[in-house]
Amino acid sequence: MNSVGEACTELKREYDQCFNRWFAEHFLKGDRSGDPCTETFRKYQRCVQKAIKEKDIPIDGVEFMGPNKDKPDS
Amino acid sequence: MGKYICCTGFLKSTWDQVCIAFWQRYPNPYSNHVLTEDIIFREVTPSNCLISRRLLTKTSRAPRWMERYLPKHMASSAYIIEDSIIDPQKRTMTTLTWNISHARLMSVEERCQYQINPEKGSWTEIKREAWISSSLYGLSRAIQ
């Protein structure tokens, strides 16, 4: 899958590979020993956040799980 | 004016498998309209939950059925945000997905909760809820 920043796709794939392994083999098994992917994540994020700004994608200002707060059920 | 939809279903896979697949779901044969996928935020909380934000861009500017009502010059990309919380202790995953483009035209928010199926531990139960709203009068009536 491609990144929204064309130059970031390779960094994304490297990070995804690291994350998927850590997620399945450590995180889901309750292993809290720390994340081996912080460095690749940092590089990937630097690239993708820059691309998001350049493309003017309106991601700012929404809190995590934000839109669903106080949602009526009907 | 809006619409609320809710349903509960299940997947014949374990909760672990569903979560692992969740991060590997793109590309897939049903997602040809998804152009890009990025994690734009991720953290493990002090209570050991994984919180993430994923940004997707899709080709369609709007749901296909709506396209013929829209001016041709509208933005050609649709942006979607998906927030998720995964709790490996409680074995639950909650996701919230919504569009950040064309939101005034039509806003669709979907919330899904994944947990171990209470009747069959090797399956996963999904509760889905969606809120659809539009500020366009004619469209609101169509949604009702």
Backbone of each chain as ProteinMPNN parsed JSONL, in Angstrom:
{"seq_chain_A": "MNSVGEACTELKREYDQCFNRWFAEHFLKGDRSGDPCTETFRKYQRCVQKAIKEKDIPIDGVEFMGPNKDKPDS", "coords_chain_A": {"N_chain_A": [[0.852, -1.195, 0.0], [0.483, 2.228, -0.75], [1.977, 5.264, 0.551], [0.611, 8.47, 1.489], [2.419, 10.389, 1.005], [4.53, 10.359, -1.601], [7.258, 9.917, -1.456], [7.488, 8.62, 0.902], [6.736, 6.011, 0.973], [8.47, 3.779, 1.036], [9.657, 4.033, 3.561], [7.382, 3.77, 5.055], [6.693, 1.105, 4.532], [8.82, -0.229, 5.679], [8.494, 0.456, 8.347], [5.903, -0.641, 8.799], [6.401, -3.371, 8.546], [8.082, -3.866, 10.724], [6.371, -3.084, 12.814], [4.136, -4.869, 12.51], [5.243, -7.322, 13.154], [6.102, -6.916, 15.813], [3.635, -6.327, 16.989], [2.094, -8.706, 16.725], [3.765, -10.662, 17.874], [4.595, -9.71, 20.333], [3.128, -7.452, 21.6], [0.339, -8.293, 21.58], [0.588, -10.524, 23.09], [0.966, -9.696, 25.593], [3.415, -8.817, 26.275], [5.36, -6.409, 27.609], [7.725, -5.347, 26.946], [8.713, -3.184, 25.477], [9.105, -1.139, 22.527], [10.461, -1.973, 19.505], [10.41, -0.438, 17.272], [10.626, 2.305, 17.281], [12.532, 4.021, 16.107], [12.313, 3.625, 13.273], [9.687, 4.403, 13.058], [9.797, 7.091, 13.731], [11.274, 8.195, 11.608], [9.584, 7.634, 9.47], [7.302, 9.091, 10.247], [8.239, 11.717, 10.205], [8.531, 12.11, 7.517], [5.891, 11.621, 6.503], [4.237, 13.441, 7.847], [5.135, 15.817, 6.872], [4.41, 15.578, 4.19], [1.642, 15.583, 4.452], [1.171, 18.18, 5.321], [2.069, 19.58, 3.09], [0.209, 18.802, 1.198], [-1.969, 19.891, 2.22], [-3.853, 18.529, 3.838], [-6.62, 18.237, 5.883], [-6.059, 17.455, 8.813], [-5.782, 18.444, 11.357], [-6.769, 19.414, 14.698], [-8.759, 17.645, 15.52], [-9.773, 15.777, 18.225], [-8.558, 12.684, 19.587], [-10.595, 9.932, 18.84], [-12.539, 11.767, 18.68], [-14.983, 12.748, 17.159], [-17.027, 11.078, 18.02], [-17.809, 11.601, 20.561], [-20.328, 11.996, 23.045], [-22.384, 11.061, 21.413], [-25.64, 10.6, 20.2], [-27.724, 7.678, 20.436], [-29.762, 7.325, 18.676]], "CA_chain_A": [[0.0, 0.0, 0.0], [1.291, 3.444, -0.824], [1.788, 6.356, 1.496], [0.098, 9.695, 0.869], [3.624, 11.05, 0.534], [5.146, 9.376, -2.508], [8.617, 9.622, -1.002], [7.453, 7.969, 2.212], [6.223, 4.637, 0.872], [9.482, 2.812, 1.468], [9.755, 4.174, 5.02], [6.142, 3.214, 5.595], [6.748, -0.363, 4.453], [9.804, -0.673, 6.665], [7.85, 0.576, 9.646], [4.799, -1.598, 8.889], [6.963, -4.7, 8.75], [8.539, -3.908, 12.109], [5.206, -3.014, 13.682], [3.306, -6.074, 12.436], [5.947, -8.382, 13.873], [6.024, -6.577, 17.241], [2.237, -6.383, 17.409], [1.64, -10.094, 16.837], [4.628, -11.518, 18.709], [4.846, -9.15, 21.656], [2.053, -6.664, 22.173], [-0.887, -9.06, 21.848], [0.881, -11.576, 24.076], [1.116, -9.086, 26.905], [4.813, -8.495, 26.509], [5.468, -4.952, 27.664], [9.161, -5.05, 26.982], [9.197, -2.026, 24.718], [8.82, -1.104, 21.099], [11.705, -1.902, 18.734], [10.174, 0.264, 16.006], [10.54, 3.755, 17.481], [13.382, 4.747, 15.161], [11.705, 3.598, 11.934], [8.457, 5.178, 13.139], [10.183, 8.496, 13.729], [11.674, 8.561, 10.231], [8.372, 7.575, 8.661], [6.413, 10.182, 10.632], [8.822, 12.978, 9.735], [8.223, 12.198, 6.088], [4.469, 11.661, 6.182], [3.626, 14.67, 8.37], [5.536, 16.862, 5.918], [3.575, 15.385, 3.005], [0.283, 15.978, 4.814], [1.152, 19.651, 5.322], [2.227, 20.054, 1.706], [-1.012, 18.54, 0.459], [-3.056, 20.595, 2.893], [-4.889, 17.583, 4.273], [-7.096, 18.866, 7.133], [-6.099, 16.49, 9.918], [-5.592, 19.055, 12.668], [-7.877, 19.909, 15.508], [-9.763, 16.672, 15.962], [-9.181, 14.959, 19.276], [-8.619, 11.249, 19.396], [-11.975, 9.454, 18.977], [-13.275, 12.992, 18.91], [-16.343, 12.979, 16.659], [-18.023, 10.198, 18.589], [-18.162, 11.935, 21.944], [-21.712, 12.425, 23.254], [-23.193, 10.742, 20.244], [-26.9, 9.948, 20.56], [-27.836, 6.371, 19.833], [-30.867, 7.236, 17.702]], "C_chain_A": [[0.882, 1.237, 0.0], [0.992, 4.425, 0.29], [1.236, 7.556, 0.748], [1.265, 10.568, 0.39], [4.403, 10.059, -0.309], [6.531, 8.96, -2.023], [8.647, 8.797, 0.28], [7.081, 6.49, 2.152], [7.224, 3.599, 1.376], [9.638, 2.829, 2.992], [8.531, 3.572, 5.686], [6.223, 1.688, 5.625], [7.716, -0.929, 5.479], [9.193, -0.631, 8.06], [6.763, -0.477, 9.825], [5.315, -3.006, 9.196], [7.387, -4.88, 10.212], [7.339, -3.959, 13.056], [4.418, -4.32, 13.692], [3.929, -7.229, 13.216], [5.823, -8.149, 15.394], [4.606, -6.751, 17.766], [1.794, -7.815, 17.674], [2.45, -10.884, 17.867], [4.843, -10.985, 20.115], [3.62, -8.474, 22.247], [0.819, -7.489, 22.535], [-0.671, -10.15, 22.888], [1.164, -10.985, 25.447], [2.545, -8.725, 27.269], [4.99, -6.98, 26.461], [6.9, -4.474, 27.533], [9.614, -3.916, 26.092], [9.149, -2.245, 23.231], [10.115, -0.961, 20.304], [11.588, -1.023, 17.493], [10.22, 1.784, 16.124], [11.366, 4.538, 16.459], [12.783, 4.782, 13.766], [10.417, 4.417, 11.933], [8.766, 6.672, 13.043], [10.515, 8.979, 12.312], [10.438, 8.638, 9.339], [7.474, 8.767, 8.971], [6.927, 11.534, 10.14], [8.437, 13.202, 8.287], [6.73, 12.417, 5.841], [3.798, 12.943, 6.696], [3.95, 15.853, 7.451], [4.65, 16.783, 4.676], [2.144, 15.846, 3.272], [0.145, 17.495, 4.808], [1.201, 20.181, 3.896], [0.956, 19.873, 0.903], [-2.218, 19.18, 1.127], [-4.18, 19.671, 3.338], [-5.323, 18.007, 5.67], [-7.199, 17.914, 8.321], [-6.051, 17.142, 11.3], [-6.884, 19.31, 13.401], [-8.934, 18.9, 15.873], [-9.14, 15.793, 17.038], [-9.385, 13.483, 18.964], [-10.014, 10.738, 19.742], [-12.943, 10.626, 19.145], [-14.71, 13.047, 18.451], [-17.405, 12.152, 17.362], [-18.434, 10.554, 20.0], [-19.608, 12.415, 21.996], [-22.598, 12.157, 22.064], [-24.507, 10.112, 20.703], [-27.022, 8.607, 19.849], [-29.002, 6.269, 18.872], [-31.171, 8.597, 17.127]], "O_chain_A": [[1.909, 1.278, 0.678], [-0.085, 4.42, 0.887], [1.369, 7.655, -0.472], [1.108, 11.383, -0.519], [4.882, 9.043, 0.195], [6.928, 7.803, -2.159], [9.706, 8.33, 0.697], [7.109, 5.799, 3.17], [6.85, 2.651, 2.065], [9.739, 1.78, 3.629], [8.624, 2.947, 6.742], [5.866, 1.059, 6.621], [7.464, -1.976, 6.075], [9.354, -1.559, 8.852], [6.694, -1.134, 10.864], [4.735, -3.733, 10.002], [7.093, -5.894, 10.845], [7.298, -4.771, 13.98], [4.069, -4.825, 14.759], [3.226, -8.012, 13.855], [5.486, -9.061, 16.149], [4.405, -7.266, 18.866], [1.196, -8.11, 18.708], [1.897, -11.673, 18.634], [5.238, -11.74, 21.004], [3.13, -8.891, 23.296], [0.313, -7.402, 23.654], [-1.624, -10.641, 23.494], [1.561, -11.704, 26.364], [2.847, -8.376, 28.41], [4.799, -6.35, 25.421], [7.251, -3.368, 27.943], [10.819, -3.701, 25.961], [9.152, -3.374, 22.741], [10.796, 0.059, 20.413], [12.553, -0.876, 16.744], [9.887, 2.484, 15.167], [10.944, 5.599, 15.999], [12.742, 5.838, 13.134], [10.085, 5.053, 10.932], [8.071, 7.417, 12.352], [10.076, 10.05, 11.89], [10.27, 9.577, 8.561], [6.94, 9.39, 8.054], [6.149, 12.387, 9.713], [8.071, 14.303, 7.877], [6.348, 13.293, 5.065], [2.892, 13.469, 6.049], [3.14, 16.764, 7.28], [4.193, 17.808, 4.171], [1.511, 16.438, 2.399], [-0.863, 18.035, 4.352], [0.473, 21.107, 3.538], [0.648, 20.683, 0.029], [-3.348, 19.033, 0.663], [-5.353, 20.024, 3.213], [-4.481, 18.128, 6.56], [-8.299, 17.603, 8.781], [-6.256, 16.466, 12.308], [-7.954, 19.409, 12.801], [-9.933, 19.269, 16.49], [-8.118, 15.144, 16.811], [-10.26, 13.099, 18.187], [-10.556, 11.062, 20.799], [-14.035, 10.47, 19.692], [-15.593, 13.36, 19.25], [-18.585, 12.5, 17.302], [-19.3, 9.902, 20.583], [-20.064, 13.144, 21.115], [-23.477, 12.96, 21.748], [-24.492, 9.185, 21.513], [-26.47, 8.431, 18.763], [-29.214, 5.203, 18.295], [-32.067, 8.728, 16.293]]}, "seq_chain_B": "MGKYICCTGFLKSTWDQVCIAFWQRYPNPYSNHVLTEDIIFREVTPSNCLISRRLLTKTSRAPRWMERYLPKHMASSAYIIEDSIIDPQKRTMTTLTWNISHARLMSVEERCQYQINPEKGSWTEIKREAWISSSLYGLSRAIQ", "coords_chain_B": {"N_chain_B": [[-30.366, 16.721, 10.589], [-30.422, 13.236, 10.487], [-29.189, 9.819, 10.319], [-29.209, 6.781, 12.097], [-27.563, 3.748, 12.381], [-27.345, 0.391, 13.374], [-25.737, -2.686, 14.015], [-25.035, -6.09, 14.897], [-22.554, -8.509, 14.427], [-20.529, -11.337, 13.41], [-17.171, -12.622, 13.104], [-15.478, -15.427, 11.776], [-12.978, -15.843, 13.042], [-10.235, -15.699, 15.349], [-10.022, -13.233, 17.978], [-7.442, -12.188, 18.188], [-6.407, -12.783, 15.634], [-8.069, -11.207, 14.073], [-7.351, -8.639, 14.904], [-4.649, -8.553, 14.131], [-4.959, -8.83, 11.374], [-6.319, -6.506, 10.883], [-4.431, -4.463, 10.765], [-3.236, -5.141, 8.462], [-4.95, -4.844, 6.399], [-5.043, -3.46, 4.001], [-3.442, -3.494, 0.782], [-6.555, -4.901, -0.524], [-8.742, -7.098, -2.382], [-11.246, -5.839, -2.323], [-10.795, -3.233, -1.96], [-10.049, -1.399, -3.961], [-10.502, 1.25, -4.377], [-9.17, 2.559, -2.426], [-6.455, 4.582, -2.098], [-4.187, 5.424, -0.668], [-2.581, 4.703, 2.464], [-1.881, 5.536, 5.756], [-0.276, 5.509, 8.922], [-0.719, 7.973, 11.207], [-0.472, 8.675, 13.76], [0.509, 7.161, 16.772], [0.576, 5.344, 19.797], [1.522, 3.732, 22.845], [-0.442, 3.475, 25.61], [-0.249, 4.424, 29.155], [-1.747, 2.447, 30.401], [-1.236, 0.292, 28.867], [-2.605, 0.142, 26.383], [-3.031, 0.167, 22.85], [-3.11, 2.974, 20.937], [-4.094, 4.399, 17.906], [-3.954, 6.355, 14.909], [-5.196, 6.381, 11.7], [-4.773, 7.416, 8.375], [-6.591, 7.553, 5.433], [-6.696, 7.761, 1.882], [-9.072, 8.042, -0.655], [-10.334, 7.248, -3.934], [-12.938, 7.979, -4.755], [-14.961, 10.849, -4.722], [-17.163, 11.011, -3.323], [-19.79, 8.954, -1.995], [-20.627, 6.49, -4.425], [-23.273, 6.561, -5.448], [-23.959, 9.152, -5.053], [-22.485, 10.696, -6.711], [-23.429, 11.66, -9.219], [-24.896, 13.879, -8.513], [-23.211, 15.833, -7.846], [-21.113, 18.769, -8.352], [-18.775, 18.79, -11.047], [-16.234, 19.763, -10.592], [-15.413, 19.331, -8.031], [-13.209, 18.393, -5.314], [-10.947, 15.745, -5.993], [-10.086, 13.777, -4.288], [-10.93, 11.781, -1.483], [-10.751, 12.026, 1.992], [-10.178, 10.042, 4.799], [-10.374, 9.4, 8.258], [-9.291, 7.132, 10.719], [-9.615, 6.146, 13.925], [-8.294, 4.128, 16.533], [-8.503, 1.911, 19.357], [-6.792, -0.502, 21.069], [-7.055, -2.988, 23.402], [-5.154, -5.204, 24.922], [-5.41, -6.574, 27.259], [-8.106, -6.642, 28.062], [-9.021, -7.707, 25.756], [-10.295, -6.237, 23.666], [-11.23, -4.206, 20.871], [-11.744, -1.014, 19.661], [-12.96, 0.97, 17.089], [-13.094, 4.037, 15.28], [-14.322, 5.622, 12.524], [-14.26, 8.203, 10.156], [-15.163, 10.655, 7.653], [-13.099, 13.312, 6.57], [-13.165, 15.002, 4.504], [-15.48, 16.696, 2.345], [-17.34, 16.81, 4.355], [-19.381, 18.479, 5.078], [-21.163, 18.118, 3.13], [-21.818, 15.384, 3.21], [-21.721, 13.411, 6.026], [-20.242, 10.652, 7.368], [-19.991, 8.518, 10.021], [-18.476, 5.795, 11.503], [-18.588, 3.387, 14.007], [-16.929, 0.715, 15.448], [-16.929, -2.171, 17.474], [-14.915, -4.659, 18.611], [-14.863, -7.825, 19.998], [-14.229, -10.836, 21.901], [-16.256, -13.461, 20.822], [-19.018, -14.145, 22.779], [-20.285, -16.598, 22.786], [-18.733, -18.335, 21.366], [-15.531, -18.869, 21.712], [-13.473, -18.862, 19.824], [-14.247, -17.214, 17.862], [-15.011, -13.864, 16.687], [-16.851, -11.157, 17.872], [-18.586, -8.479, 16.327], [-19.685, -5.266, 16.864], [-21.42, -2.888, 15.127], [-21.844, 0.535, 14.47], [-23.379, 3.286, 12.846], [-23.413, 6.692, 11.948], [-25.085, 8.867, 9.959], [-25.158, 11.884, 8.303], [-26.336, 14.871, 6.731], [-26.001, 18.121, 5.38], [-27.422, 18.974, 3.28], [-30.551, 19.602, 2.07], [-32.198, 18.039, 0.298], [-30.723, 15.738, 0.144], [-30.733, 14.891, 2.773], [-33.316, 14.023, 3.033], [-33.289, 11.86, 1.378], [-31.604, 10.168, 2.782], [-33.115, 9.566, 5.045]], "CA_chain_B": [[-31.134, 15.526, 10.2], [-29.443, 12.172, 10.287], [-29.651, 8.438, 10.436], [-28.387, 5.925, 12.945], [-27.704, 2.326, 12.023], [-26.569, -0.438, 14.303], [-25.927, -4.127, 13.887], [-24.002, -6.928, 15.504], [-22.278, -9.688, 13.613], [-19.339, -12.013, 13.9], [-16.171, -13.133, 12.157], [-15.044, -16.759, 12.203], [-11.543, -15.829, 13.323], [-10.021, -15.284, 16.736], [-9.852, -11.802, 18.172], [-6.048, -11.875, 17.85], [-6.25, -12.813, 14.179], [-8.79, -10.046, 13.548], [-6.532, -7.447, 15.153], [-3.456, -8.618, 13.278], [-5.41, -8.567, 10.006], [-6.761, -5.115, 10.832], [-3.302, -3.627, 10.356], [-2.752, -5.569, 7.152], [-6.13, -5.009, 5.559], [-4.893, -2.843, 2.675], [-4.587, -3.552, -0.134], [-7.308, -6.149, -0.635], [-9.532, -7.023, -3.619], [-12.441, -5.005, -2.19], [-10.414, -1.872, -1.605], [-9.354, -0.756, -5.076], [-10.699, 2.691, -4.328], [-8.277, 3.121, -1.401], [-5.2, 4.882, -2.792], [-3.056, 5.477, 0.262], [-2.874, 4.366, 3.857], [-0.771, 5.947, 6.616], [-0.449, 5.701, 10.357], [-0.226, 9.325, 11.454], [-0.274, 8.817, 15.203], [0.434, 5.877, 17.459], [1.171, 5.385, 21.129], [1.045, 2.76, 23.835], [-0.809, 4.267, 26.781], [0.243, 3.875, 30.425], [-2.476, 1.218, 30.735], [-0.85, -0.688, 27.853], [-3.495, 0.043, 25.228], [-2.439, 0.754, 21.648], [-4.006, 3.912, 20.269], [-3.532, 4.728, 16.595], [-4.775, 7.1, 13.956], [-4.835, 6.005, 10.329], [-5.322, 8.305, 7.352], [-6.774, 6.897, 4.138], [-7.259, 8.569, 0.805], [-9.854, 7.209, -1.564], [-10.57, 7.881, -5.22], [-14.244, 8.591, -4.977], [-15.152, 12.107, -4.024], [-18.374, 10.847, -2.53], [-20.341, 7.625, -2.318], [-20.902, 6.449, -5.857], [-24.649, 6.919, -5.802], [-24.12, 10.597, -4.919], [-21.602, 11.405, -7.627], [-24.078, 12.399, -10.306], [-25.515, 15.111, -8.018], [-22.163, 16.767, -7.43], [-20.407, 19.506, -9.413], [-17.63, 18.007, -11.52], [-14.935, 20.308, -10.203], [-15.118, 19.078, -6.607], [-11.929, 17.726, -5.042], [-11.007, 14.367, -6.465], [-9.702, 12.798, -3.269], [-11.674, 11.772, -0.232], [-9.872, 11.684, 3.111], [-10.854, 9.374, 5.905], [-9.563, 9.148, 9.448], [-9.758, 6.002, 11.523], [-8.948, 6.052, 15.229], [-8.542, 2.811, 17.13], [-7.929, 1.587, 20.664], [-6.72, -1.959, 21.245], [-6.726, -3.34, 24.78], [-4.821, -6.629, 24.891], [-5.799, -7.198, 28.531], [-9.546, -6.916, 27.992], [-9.311, -8.312, 24.448], [-11.291, -5.452, 22.937], [-10.738, -3.194, 19.945], [-12.794, -0.081, 19.259], [-12.491, 1.824, 15.999], [-14.011, 5.079, 14.856], [-13.91, 6.035, 11.182], [-15.105, 9.273, 9.628], [-14.576, 11.4, 6.535], [-12.735, 14.701, 6.879], [-13.424, 15.814, 3.311], [-16.892, 16.654, 1.963], [-18.113, 16.467, 5.55], [-20.624, 19.26, 5.166], [-22.035, 17.514, 2.142], [-22.317, 14.176, 3.846], [-20.787, 12.962, 7.044], [-20.51, 9.272, 7.787], [-19.102, 8.058, 11.088], [-18.747, 4.399, 11.832], [-17.888, 2.913, 15.195], [-16.977, -0.751, 15.542], [-16.339, -2.749, 18.68], [-14.566, -6.065, 18.385], [-14.512, -8.555, 21.215], [-14.356, -12.282, 21.74], [-17.643, -13.887, 20.756], [-19.314, -14.756, 24.068], [-20.748, -17.986, 22.645], [-17.708, -19.191, 20.765], [-14.294, -18.135, 22.006], [-12.551, -18.769, 18.685], [-14.803, -16.241, 16.924], [-14.984, -12.478, 17.143], [-18.121, -10.443, 17.703], [-18.415, -7.071, 15.944], [-20.857, -4.401, 16.943], [-21.176, -1.748, 14.236], [-22.82, 1.627, 14.519], [-23.037, 4.335, 11.892], [-24.212, 7.914, 11.996], [-24.995, 9.509, 8.652], [-25.902, 13.143, 8.303], [-26.02, 15.737, 5.606], [-26.602, 19.437, 5.52], [-28.191, 19.283, 2.08], [-31.944, 19.253, 2.348], [-32.678, 16.932, -0.541], [-29.964, 14.551, 0.498], [-31.206, 14.437, 4.089], [-34.557, 13.274, 2.87], [-32.936, 10.572, 0.767], [-31.004, 9.327, 3.813], [-34.206, 9.057, 5.898]], "C_chain_B": [[-30.15, 14.41, 9.929], [-30.047, 10.806, 10.485], [-28.676, 7.663, 11.299], [-28.649, 4.473, 12.578], [-26.851, 1.521, 12.983], [-26.783, -1.907, 13.979], [-24.773, -4.864, 14.556], [-23.802, -8.16, 14.643], [-21.069, -10.401, 14.172], [-18.431, -12.424, 12.753], [-15.698, -14.475, 12.682], [-13.531, -16.827, 12.343], [-11.377, -15.388, 14.758], [-9.816, -13.776, 16.798], [-8.425, -11.377, 17.801], [-5.852, -11.791, 16.341], [-6.918, -11.594, 13.546], [-7.957, -8.775, 13.735], [-5.287, -7.413, 14.268], [-3.827, -8.26, 11.838], [-5.829, -7.108, 9.836], [-5.649, -4.198, 10.333], [-2.761, -4.004, 8.988], [-3.883, -5.607, 6.129], [-6.017, -4.357, 4.184], [-3.555, -3.239, 2.069], [-5.324, -4.897, -0.053], [-8.236, -5.998, -1.844], [-10.761, -6.12, -3.54], [-12.101, -3.544, -1.943], [-9.66, -1.163, -2.724], [-9.494, 0.752, -5.076], [-9.843, 3.354, -3.246], [-6.901, 3.313, -2.035], [-4.001, 4.853, -1.867], [-3.53, 5.172, 1.67], [-1.671, 4.78, 4.688], [-1.192, 5.953, 8.075], [0.104, 7.085, 10.64], [-0.108, 9.647, 12.943], [-0.357, 7.433, 15.807], [1.177, 5.96, 18.78], [0.691, 4.192, 21.93], [0.78, 3.553, 25.104], [-0.223, 3.658, 28.059], [-0.486, 2.599, 30.851], [-2.27, 0.138, 29.674], [-1.893, -0.916, 26.764], [-2.783, 0.688, 24.041], [-3.455, 1.696, 21.036], [-3.328, 4.37, 18.98], [-4.517, 5.577, 15.811], [-4.276, 6.767, 12.562], [-5.52, 6.965, 9.37], [-5.412, 7.534, 6.042], [-7.183, 7.932, 3.104], [-7.926, 7.623, -0.186], [-10.127, 7.983, -2.842], [-11.893, 8.602, -5.281], [-14.383, 9.843, -4.135], [-16.323, 11.991, -3.073], [-18.846, 9.421, -2.775], [-20.809, 7.607, -3.757], [-22.291, 6.906, -6.241], [-24.847, 8.428, -5.787], [-23.404, 11.349, -6.043], [-22.333, 12.206, -8.686], [-24.765, 13.677, -9.845], [-24.49, 16.201, -7.743], [-21.557, 17.519, -8.606], [-19.119, 18.775, -9.774], [-16.299, 18.492, -10.966], [-14.593, 20.066, -8.742], [-13.826, 18.277, -6.455], [-11.996, 16.245, -5.382], [-10.595, 13.328, -5.437], [-10.599, 12.901, -2.053], [-10.714, 11.317, 0.871], [-10.678, 11.117, 4.263], [-9.885, 9.154, 7.049], [-10.167, 7.966, 10.192], [-8.938, 5.976, 12.803], [-9.246, 4.688, 15.82], [-7.863, 2.688, 18.485], [-7.948, 0.073, 20.805], [-6.251, -2.238, 22.664], [-6.434, -4.843, 24.834], [-5.171, -7.344, 26.193], [-7.275, -7.584, 28.475], [-9.929, -7.632, 26.702], [-10.461, -7.566, 23.761], [-10.575, -4.507, 21.981], [-11.935, -2.334, 19.568], [-12.214, 0.798, 18.168], [-13.555, 2.864, 15.684], [-13.481, 5.636, 13.548], [-14.833, 7.141, 10.705], [-14.401, 10.016, 8.504], [-14.267, 12.83, 6.973], [-12.827, 15.581, 5.636], [-14.907, 15.665, 2.983], [-17.813, 16.444, 3.152], [-19.41, 17.263, 5.656], [-21.659, 18.68, 4.225], [-22.675, 16.268, 2.744], [-21.261, 13.667, 4.819], [-21.18, 11.549, 7.461], [-19.493, 8.92, 8.865], [-19.472, 6.631, 11.408], [-17.928, 4.005, 13.043], [-18.028, 1.402, 15.257], [-16.322, -1.194, 16.834], [-16.145, -4.229, 18.444], [-14.228, -6.706, 19.721], [-14.704, -10.041, 20.955], [-15.841, -12.635, 21.762], [-18.003, -14.634, 22.045], [-19.767, -16.22, 23.967], [-19.702, -18.921, 22.058], [-16.382, -18.439, 20.825], [-13.33, -18.002, 20.849], [-13.087, -17.842, 17.599], [-14.8, -14.854, 17.552], [-16.338, -11.83, 16.874], [-17.816, -9.004, 17.301], [-19.734, -6.347, 16.128], [-20.54, -3.17, 16.102], [-22.265, -0.711, 14.425], [-22.4, 2.668, 13.496], [-23.988, 5.508, 12.086], [-24.006, 8.628, 10.667], [-25.772, 10.805, 8.719], [-25.462, 13.976, 7.12], [-26.686, 17.079, 5.811], [-27.402, 19.832, 4.274], [-29.615, 18.782, 2.262], [-32.391, 18.016, 1.589], [-32.009, 15.624, -0.167], [-30.427, 13.983, 1.829], [-32.447, 13.597, 3.933], [-34.264, 11.91, 2.274], [-32.38, 9.633, 1.819], [-32.081, 8.743, 4.722], [-34.861, 7.887, 5.195]], "O_chain_B": [[-29.158, 14.604, 9.226], [-31.234, 10.652, 10.774], [-27.465, 7.871, 11.233], [-29.793, 4.031, 12.478], [-25.754, 1.94, 13.355], [-27.908, -2.32, 13.698], [-23.687, -4.317, 14.747], [-24.765, -8.777, 14.188], [-20.628, -10.107, 15.283], [-18.856, -12.554, 11.605], [-15.532, -14.651, 13.889], [-12.885, -17.743, 11.834], [-12.276, -14.771, 15.328], [-9.481, -13.134, 15.802], [-8.225, -10.335, 17.176], [-5.222, -10.864, 15.831], [-6.392, -11.017, 12.594], [-7.871, -7.941, 12.833], [-4.924, -6.368, 13.728], [-3.125, -7.502, 11.169], [-5.7, -6.548, 8.748], [-5.9, -3.268, 9.567], [-1.935, -3.291, 8.418], [-3.795, -6.307, 5.12], [-6.807, -4.663, 3.291], [-2.578, -3.314, 2.814], [-4.778, -5.892, 0.426], [-8.488, -4.876, -2.284], [-11.268, -5.68, -4.571], [-12.988, -2.715, -1.743], [-8.727, -0.404, -2.457], [-8.701, 1.456, -5.701], [-9.797, 4.582, -3.161], [-6.259, 2.351, -2.455], [-2.941, 4.335, -2.215], [-4.697, 5.352, 2.019], [-0.544, 4.411, 4.357], [-2.307, 6.346, 8.419], [1.27, 7.356, 10.35], [0.301, 10.741, 13.329], [-1.193, 6.623, 15.406], [2.25, 6.556, 18.879], [-0.418, 3.699, 21.721], [1.673, 4.228, 25.616], [0.242, 2.518, 28.051], [0.072, 1.769, 31.568], [-3.042, -0.818, 29.596], [-2.051, -2.035, 26.276], [-2.024, 1.642, 24.209], [-4.546, 1.271, 20.656], [-2.139, 4.688, 18.969], [-5.73, 5.525, 16.018], [-3.082, 6.86, 12.278], [-6.697, 7.288, 9.531], [-4.434, 6.936, 5.595], [-7.925, 8.866, 3.407], [-7.407, 6.553, -0.504], [-10.151, 9.214, -2.842], [-11.972, 9.716, -5.8], [-13.968, 9.881, -2.977], [-16.458, 12.775, -2.134], [-18.344, 8.752, -3.678], [-21.331, 8.604, -4.255], [-22.464, 7.574, -7.26], [-25.771, 8.943, -6.416], [-23.697, 12.519, -6.289], [-21.913, 13.312, -9.024], [-25.179, 14.484, -10.677], [-24.843, 17.343, -7.446], [-21.486, 16.995, -9.717], [-18.453, 18.21, -8.906], [-15.343, 17.722, -10.88], [-13.571, 20.558, -8.264], [-13.412, 17.568, -7.373], [-12.988, 15.576, -5.092], [-10.735, 12.129, -5.677], [-10.98, 13.998, -1.646], [-9.966, 10.353, 0.704], [-11.719, 11.651, 4.644], [-8.731, 8.775, 6.845], [-11.386, 7.821, 10.282], [-7.72, 5.805, 12.77], [-10.337, 4.15, 15.627], [-6.808, 3.271, 18.732], [-8.997, -0.558, 20.675], [-5.185, -1.783, 23.079], [-7.355, -5.658, 24.795], [-5.224, -8.573, 26.234], [-7.645, -8.712, 28.799], [-11.055, -8.114, 26.575], [-11.451, -8.163, 23.337], [-9.457, -4.064, 22.247], [-12.996, -2.843, 19.205], [-11.105, 1.313, 18.303], [-14.753, 2.608, 15.806], [-12.332, 6.072, 13.469], [-16.053, 7.034, 10.833], [-13.172, 10.001, 8.42], [-15.065, 13.473, 7.655], [-12.588, 16.786, 5.716], [-15.521, 14.646, 3.298], [-18.934, 15.96, 2.995], [-20.397, 16.805, 6.232], [-22.862, 18.739, 4.479], [-23.897, 16.124, 2.78], [-20.087, 13.516, 4.482], [-22.318, 11.297, 7.857], [-18.285, 9.011, 8.647], [-20.648, 6.302, 11.565], [-16.725, 4.256, 13.102], [-19.133, 0.873, 15.13], [-15.29, -0.66, 17.238], [-17.085, -4.956, 18.12], [-13.408, -6.19, 20.48], [-15.261, -10.449, 19.936], [-16.587, -12.162, 22.62], [-17.373, -15.639, 22.373], [-19.651, -16.983, 24.927], [-19.771, -20.138, 22.227], [-16.155, -17.491, 20.074], [-12.457, -17.134, 20.867], [-12.471, -17.694, 16.544], [-14.616, -14.688, 18.758], [-16.891, -11.946, 15.78], [-16.909, -8.377, 17.85], [-20.768, -6.768, 15.609], [-19.536, -2.494, 16.322], [-23.448, -1.035, 14.528], [-21.209, 2.907, 13.298], [-25.18, 5.345, 12.346], [-22.877, 8.953, 10.299], [-26.926, 10.818, 9.149], [-24.366, 13.809, 6.584], [-27.792, 17.167, 6.344], [-27.991, 20.912, 4.232], [-29.819, 17.612, 2.585], [-32.9, 17.062, 2.178], [-32.627, 14.559, -0.161], [-30.508, 12.768, 2.006], [-32.617, 12.584, 4.611], [-34.911, 10.921, 2.619], [-32.641, 8.431, 1.774], [-31.996, 7.584, 5.128], [-35.805, 7.299, 5.723]]}, "name": "protein", "num_of_chains": 2, "seq": "MNSVGEACTELKREYDQCFNRWFAEHFLKGDRSGDPCTETFRKYQRCVQKAIKEKDIPIDGVEFMGPNKDKPDSMGKYICCTGFLKSTWDQVCIAFWQRYPNPYSNHVLTEDIIFREVTPSNCLISRRLLTKTSRAPRWMERYLPKHMASSAYIIEDSIIDPQKRTMTTLTWNISHARLMSVEERCQYQINPEKGSWTEIKREAWISSSLYGLSRAIQ"}
